[in-house]
């Protein structure tokens, strides 16, 4: 049984929103009762405008809640002073940096501000923490570089290094992968996972990268107008929660593969013979055309042959027999077959 102090964050009937003018408040979701454990990595998913950023800002103490309360390490968030809160929570924002005439080292060193004296001077131990934070994100060779010269992925790493230098138990990130290419997205989330596991940091990040979230997060929050569903990504996949994310569209979740897809009308059934990766990728390519492999089908058929270091695909029907050296060529032919 986990004790109450094993939770870094607990939301108790929390209502979030904003001032809509004329003293009216716009509530974005029903009251939330959620939790995050210490050392846990959590992905916050949901459509644009649902309130993900508002929720993160409210948890960070940057925006007032409408009702309910937030417990941070068992204490009410409002009971912390600003300086105390800065030692507990760090926030990495999305978007371009507003500082460009600073070195990477100086930007990361800003994270030590809550821990320095009123002069803001770094001590020897502070400098060690800054250097270690830069090293942890793999930017040591850019330490003296102007941050404006870095790529988008490197800038995001620098911001995470600043959060590390701040040395908080909880790191919040608002869509940290939004402007990154695919390799940098995976590298960044892998870095967050490493911090969670090796440094026992609690990490909450919002994202539209559902596949990455499913693969890397310990827990997922799925936000909608009805509230937030929480659970392990595997449990949410099994119980159909990911399908509910896009209930208003034709997009559907395939639990076996952990991917989303649009339905394709079945236009033909075939017998598919083979095994391993060639079978898997051939079936996927055929499905894209609306051609389904069906048990018990006899003709037409596609047989995958293994020949030394290569493969061959044999298509056979009542009127034709064709051989192909790759899936691409097979698919080109199958398009003509479908046209009749």
Secondary structure, DSSP 8 states (H G I E B T S, - for coil): ---GGGEEEEEEEEE-EEEEETTEEEE-SS-EEEEEETT-EEEEE--TTSSHHHHHHHHTTSS--SEEEEEETTEEGGGS-HHHHHTTEEEE--S--S--SSBHHHHHHGGGGGGS-TT----HHHHHHHHHHHHHTT-GGGTTSBGGGS-HHHHHHHHHHHHHHHT-SEEEESSTTTT--HHHHHHHHHHHHHHHHHS--EEEEE-S-HHHHHHH-SEEEEEETTEEEEE-HHHHHHTTHHHHTTTTSSEEEETTTTEEEE-----EEEEEE--HHHHHHHHHHHHHTTEEE-TT--SSEEEEEEETTEEEEEEE-SS-EEEESSHHHHHHHHHHHHH-
